[in-house]
Amino acid sequence: MKERNYDVVKTVVGILLAAIGFVLLRRYADSQGVMAVLPFVCIGVGCGAFGHGMGGMLSRKALKDSPDLQKQLEIEQKDERNIAISNSAKGKAFDIMLFV
């Protein structure tokens, strides 16, 4: 399955989860326990999946007409120096979060 298809699936799943969350929130307004939290989790995950899918589709559409820019971005993403800097930043962020 192509990356484009995954983005479409993520977008559709995000919309469905958000809609399910809003329906659950409306129908079970006075619920307790897990049903009090489930609508908000569905809305949050749905919005995240929708945003991720739409971001992928929009970035692919923006880069479709400029192959030079697409090649430059691919080179920057695979550059060893950028990967090392990214891993170092992740490590420092993890160490800080342990204390927080």
N, C-alpha and C positions, 0 to 999 in steps of 0.2 A: 504494500500500500504506500502510495506516495505521501510526502510530507504535506502536500496540499490537502489531501483527503483527511489526514489527521487533524489539521486545523479546522476543517469544516465539521468534523465529528465533535471536536472539543467545543466549538461554538454552539452547536445544536444541543449537546449534553448540558452545557452551561445554562442555556435558555430554559431547558426542561427542568433542571434542578432548581433554578430560581423561581420558576412558576410553581413547582410543587411546594417549595418553601412558603411562598405567599399564600397558596391555597390552604396549607396546613396552619399557617398563622391565623388566617381568617376563620377557619372552621373550628379549630381547637384553641380558642383565645384564653379559656380559663383552665387549661390543662396543667398537670403537675408532673414532676419527674422528668423522664427522658423526652416526653412529648412537649414539654415546655421549652426545651433546647433545640430539638430536631429541626423546627422550621428555620431557625437562625443559622444553623449549620448548613442546611440545604441552600439557603440564600447566599451565604458566604462562599461556599465551594462553587456554586453555580456562577456567581459573579466572577470568581477567579478563573474558572475554566473558560467562560465567555471572553474575558479580557485576554487571556493567553491565546486563544484561537483567533480572535480578531486581530491581535497584534501580529501574529504570524502571517495572516493573510494580507494585511496592509503592508507589512514590510516586504513581502514577496512581490506585491503589486508595484511598490515604489522602486524596487531594484530591477524589475523586469525590463525596463527600457534603457538601463545603463549598465551594460556588462562590465565596464571598466571599474565602476564603483563596487559592483558585486565582487569582482576578483580582489580588489584592494581590501574589502572587509574580510573576505575569506583568509587572505594572507595575514591580516592583523589578528584574527582569532586563533590561528594556528602557530603564531610566533612563540618561540620558546620563552623569550623574555617576558612577554605578556602573561603566559601561563604561570611562570614562576612568581610574578608579582601577584597574580590573582590567588594562587595557593597560599602565599605568605599572608595576604590580607584576610583570607578565610581563617587561617590559623590564629591570627591575632584576634579576630572577632570572636572566635570560639573561646580563646583564653579569657577574654574580657567578660563574656557571657557566663563563664563558670563562676566568677566572683559576683556578678550581678544577681 
